[in-house]
Amino acid sequence: MKYQLEIELNLSREKAVAIFDNPENMKHWQEGFISMELISGVAGKAGAKSMLKYKMGKRDIEMIETITERRLPAVFSAIYEAKGVWNEAKNYFHESGEQQCRWVSENEFRMSGFMKIMAWVMPSAFKKQSFKFMQDFKTFAEAKNKSL
């Protein structure tokens, strides 16, 4: 399953990327985020692997993030792997005005087992969750920008 989403942020690309690139901010815009722990490589650099932990409802979810491309402020791409799910997320940040940035997110999901059934039954759930993270980031980043 592949899809592309985009959202307009009312802050400069430089500020949007600085907020996006700071792992300390993840808890503010990724609902259920618990922690991020470096497993190998250099944190934030291409090739780095980190363990991400989330609480989604009653479920504890662990996934491995492997950064595949980091050319900020323009591009940040990573692969996320969890039980039954492989997701490649390519994030592009475009200047769209003096104080505006367009964030484009391209996602590809591959599932197995139970998750494959879920993707077949409810394919829009993955897209909705991705867009919710983007909307939550927008809300957090724009509020944080105003307080700076």
N, C-alpha and C positions, 0 to 999 in steps of 0.2 A: 504494500500500500504506500503510495506517494502522495504528498500534497504540499502546497505552498501557502503560507500565510504572510500577511504584512500588516504593520501598524505604524501610524505616524506619531512620533514623540515630540512634544513641545519643549525641546531643549536641544542644545547643539550636539552634533555627533560626538565631539570630544567629551562632553560631560556624560552623555548617554553611555558611551563605551567605558568610561572610567567607572561608572556605577555598575554596569554589567560585568566588568572584569574583576570586581572585588568579591571574593567568595564570602566575605562577612555579610554582604548584602543579600545573599540567597534566601536566608530565612524570612526576609521581608516580602519576597515576591514569589517564592515557590512554596505553596501551601504544603504542609507536611514535612518540609525539609528538617532533618535532625542534625546531620553532620557530613563533613567531607574530610577524608583522610588520604594523604598521598601514599600510594603503594610503591611506585617506582618512577624514575625520571626526575625532571626538574619541574616543580609546581608551576602550572600555567603555561608551560612550553609544549610544543609539538612532541608527541611521544609519551608525555606524562600520563600515568594511570592513577586514578583516585577511586576510592570506595565512597559512594554516596549512599546515605541512609535516609529513608523517608518513612513516615507513619501515615498510611492512607486508610482512614477508617480504623478497623481493628487489625489491619494487616501491616506488618513491618516489611518494607521493601529495601533490598540492597541492590545496587547496580554499580557496575564498573564503568567509569568514564575514561575514554582514551582520546586525548586531544590529537586530532589528525592534521589540523591546519590552524595557524595563528598568525594572521597578518593584520593585527589591529592597527588603526581603527576600522579597517574595511571588512575583514573576514575572521570569523571564529567557527571552526567546525570540530565536531567530536562524534565518537561512536559511544552509545550507551547500551550496555548489555545487562540484562536481568534474566531471571528464570523464564524461559519461553519467549523472550523479547530481545530483538536486536534493532536498534534505532540509530540511524545516522542523521544528525542535525547540522545543517549548514546555515550559519547566520551571517547576513550581510547588512552592513550599516551604511546608509547613503545620506549625504547631506542633501536636504531638500529645502533649505532656507537658512537664513542666518541663525535662527534659533529653533531649527526643526531638523529632525532626523527620521528617515524611514528605515524601519527594521524589517527585513525580509527573512523569513525562516523557511527553508526547504527541508522537509522531513521524509525519510523513507523508513518504513517499518517492515520487519520480517518476523513472523511469529511461528511458534511450534506448540504442540500440545493444546492445553486448555486455552491459552492466549490466542491461538489461531482461530478457535471457535468463537471467542469473544470478538475478535476483529471482523469475522464474517457476519456475526449477528448484529454487532453495534459498531460499524466502522466510524461513524461520526463521533463517537466518544473520544477517540484519540485526538482528532482534530479539535474538538471542543476543549479538551484539557490543555493542549498546546496553546490555543488562543487565550485561554484563561490565564496561563502563565504570562503571556505577552501583555494582556490587559493589566494584570497585577503589577508587572514590571513598570508599565507606563505610569500607573497611579503612584507607585512608590518613587520612581525616579523623578517625576515632575514635582512631587511634594518635597523631596530631598533637595532638588535644585533650587526651589524657592527659599529653603531655609539656609542655603549657603551664602 
